[in-house]
Amino acid sequence: MDFGGIRALDSLDLDVSSGEIVALIGPNGAGKTTFFNCITGIYTPTSGDVFITPPNSTKNVSLKGLKPNQVTEKGLARTFQNIRLFPKMTVLENVMIGRHCRTKAFIFGAIFRTAATRKEEVDILETSYSILEKVGLAEFANEFADNLPYGDQRRLEIARALATEPLLLLLDEPAAGMNPQETIELDRLIKEISNDGQAILLIEHDMQLVMSLSDRIFVMDYGKKIAQGTPAEIRENPAVIKAYLGEEVDA
Amino acid sequence: MVSLKDLKKGVLTSLWFVFLTFPIMVIQVDPIERTVQWRWHNALYMAIGTFCVYLLVKYYQHRKENQTTDNDKKEQTATLIHRIIENKVQRNILIGVIATIAALFPHFFSVYQTNVMTTALMYVVLGLGLNIVVGLAGLLDLGFVAFYAVGAYTYALLNLHFGLGFWTVLPLGGLFAAIFGILLGFPVLRLRGDYLAIVTLGFGEIIRLVLENWGEFSKGPSGIANISRPGFFGMEFGLEQSILYTYYLMILFVIVTIFVVNRLQDSRLGRAWIALREDEIACQAMGIDKRKTKLVAFSLGAFWAGIVGVMFAAKTTFINPASFTFLESAIILSIVVLGGMGSIIGVIFGALILILMPEYLRALSEYRMLAFGGILVCMMIFRPQGLISNIRRIYKFEKNNKKAGKSEISSATK
């Protein structure tokens, strides 16, 4: 990915398989969010490609050049680093928006409210509500989203992304700004979602969370991948330590 | 209550106003007599007046800050209409009362009043149409009157050249306007906020200027006369009956519009519009096709304007481009803003107030625009959410209830 003359992302390959939690870490400005924006269609990568393999099929589908909404339809759902909920909609409605790309009713369905539309609406409602129950926000279903405490807003973003039935869930710094208690709850929530077979790709700065959650970790710096492996391997990796703490100077 | 500091500030404010209004209020030049009159007493009135207004505003603020209980009461009265709507019996009574008034109105008031009411109802539909674009989808449209013009000219021209009747053209007018909505929508898909407003403003002017200058097509500024009034299965009406008939037709249109807009608002599409208004990037990331959603909003809004345009041409039997100026767009937008963005009841009230008030305050006609501006400024200060703000529908959901669809609709969204 190039921005004018600056190469923000350069040679990063990464793979996630279902039921796995993969973390992408790196110092500030390493290009993690740019990477997310590239694969979710907000930026079109200058070169390189994104493939997903839908279940029950072996064919790879390329996501390059698709618009963000098409990417979501294909099965990549994301949350944002700075929370982007719909503040003047209720919590339940926020999740219902996530169901949009899996439902069909349009102008005529909406006006005449046919049997199919009514059934679809009930479906949307039931699915959305059960997702809210899963993330523990069911009691706030009719609150406005911007009245929720910060940690709950983060959970709501995850719920909204889950409502799109993603193959891969992309979490951009889900623990940013959370207090330790909220982080522990988030840790539990992500593990629960993962146990349902959800593939998760996570950007995070909270090392404790990353180490406890992830099956594999990719480390990047200056747009390049510098290491990959299990949490234990990454902890010992000299390149990672160098990127985070700077080089040791021999006296 | 009012501190010395406030008083000082008040004196300064009134002095400032005296200075600002000095050229108009105090100096009077008589160019024939070649004299200058200094009307100092006006400066004094100005100072006293400003000071009093200042004190009033301060008092109001003071009360608002200190007496929270009083404030709560105020909020309750503000949501009185909401509470009535939530209560089924009260809602039905309200609807019944309004329906009776609407049905009997022409029998108690003069033909002139009925005509004024019909105009007001037309603005209700226009407001509801614009409400889709501005209130729900959050796309600021300053050229809405263009679609109104498209509808009106569709009927006028088809009637003039091909002799097509009102009922044939009615859907055509809406359709043409919707197509123009899409035409406008395409180039502005990437724009939002102020930039969008400027482009739509330009679009509105383009349509008007084309109608004004393309003489062979639209007969230019002299307009098109002798447009047929709406017929009723081939029956011809006299003038008075025709006005009555138009009035009832308009009532019917209003009911249909309210019904459709309400359903749209409560649908998957309506939610997508609101999401688009709230956060475009997140909306797209959640799988909503931004382009399609925006175009549908533009075309559906335009559709209603087109329908009302046809109605307008049929009602007045004469149209010319002067009826479709920017002021018209501004009034429709004010209706939506004054009533409350996204709120159907609010828009209805807004339209009735803004259209009927100038009619019944003819005595103040010279100060109409002044009052108009004043009302809008006061609105923005004291009730920025509009007269009757929109409340989101509350979804009640009970688990293990198979008939969730029935229990879900517990309150109307207005």
Chai-1 contact restraints between the chains, C-beta under 6 A:
chainA,res_idxA,chainB,res_idxB,connection_type,confidence,min_distance_angstrom,max_distance_angstrom,comment,restraint_id
A,P68,B,Q284,contact,1.0,0.0,6.0,A-B,restraint_1
A,P68,B,A285,contact,1.0,0.0,6.0,A-B,restraint_2
A,N69,B,Q284,contact,1.0,0.0,6.0,A-B,restraint_3
A,N69,B,G287,contact,1.0,0.0,6.0,A-B,restraint_4
A,N69,B,I288,contact,1.0,0.0,6.0,A-B,restraint_5
A,N69,B,D289,contact,1.0,0.0,6.0,A-B,restraint_6
A,T72,B,G287,contact,1.0,0.0,6.0,A-B,restraint_7
A,E73,B,G287,contact,1.0,0.0,6.0,A-B,restraint_8
A,R78,B,A285,contact,1.0,0.0,6.0,A-B,restraint_9
A,R84,B,D279,contact,1.0,0.0,6.0,A-B,restraint_10
A,R84,B,A282,contact,1.0,0.0,6.0,A-B,restraint_11
A,F86,B,A275,contact,1.0,0.0,6.0,A-B,restraint_12
A,F86,B,E278,contact,1.0,0.0,6.0,A-B,restraint_13
A,F86,B,D279,contact,1.0,0.0,6.0,A-B,restraint_14
A,K88,B,E278,contact,1.0,0.0,6.0,A-B,restraint_15
A,M89,B,I274,contact,1.0,0.0,6.0,A-B,restraint_16
A,T90,B,R392,contact,1.0,0.0,6.0,A-B,restraint_17
A,L92,B,Y395,contact,1.0,0.0,6.0,A-B,restraint_18
A,I97,B,R271,contact,1.0,0.0,6.0,A-B,restraint_19
A,I97,B,A275,contact,1.0,0.0,6.0,A-B,restraint_20
A,I97,B,M286,contact,1.0,0.0,6.0,A-B,restraint_21
A,G98,B,M286,contact,1.0,0.0,6.0,A-B,restraint_22
A,H100,B,A272,contact,1.0,0.0,6.0,A-B,restraint_23
A,H100,B,G287,contact,1.0,0.0,6.0,A-B,restraint_24
A,H100,B,I288,contact,1.0,0.0,6.0,A-B,restraint_25
A,C101,B,G287,contact,1.0,0.0,6.0,A-B,restraint_26
A,T103,B,R268,contact,1.0,0.0,6.0,A-B,restraint_27
A,A105,B,R268,contact,1.0,0.0,6.0,A-B,restraint_28
A,A110,B,R263,contact,1.0,0.0,6.0,A-B,restraint_29
A,A110,B,L264,contact,1.0,0.0,6.0,A-B,restraint_30
A,A110,B,S267,contact,1.0,0.0,6.0,A-B,restraint_31
A,A110,B,L269,contact,1.0,0.0,6.0,A-B,restraint_32
A,I111,B,V260,contact,1.0,0.0,6.0,A-B,restraint_33
A,I111,B,R263,contact,1.0,0.0,6.0,A-B,restraint_34
A,R118,B,G405,contact,1.0,0.0,6.0,A-B,restraint_35
A,V122,B,A404,contact,1.0,0.0,6.0,A-B,restraint_36
A,V122,B,G405,contact,1.0,0.0,6.0,A-B,restraint_37
A,Y129,B,F397,contact,1.0,0.0,6.0,A-B,restraint_38
A,N142,B,I394,contact,1.0,0.0,6.0,A-B,restraint_39
A,T164,B,G287,contact,1.0,0.0,6.0,A-B,restraint_40
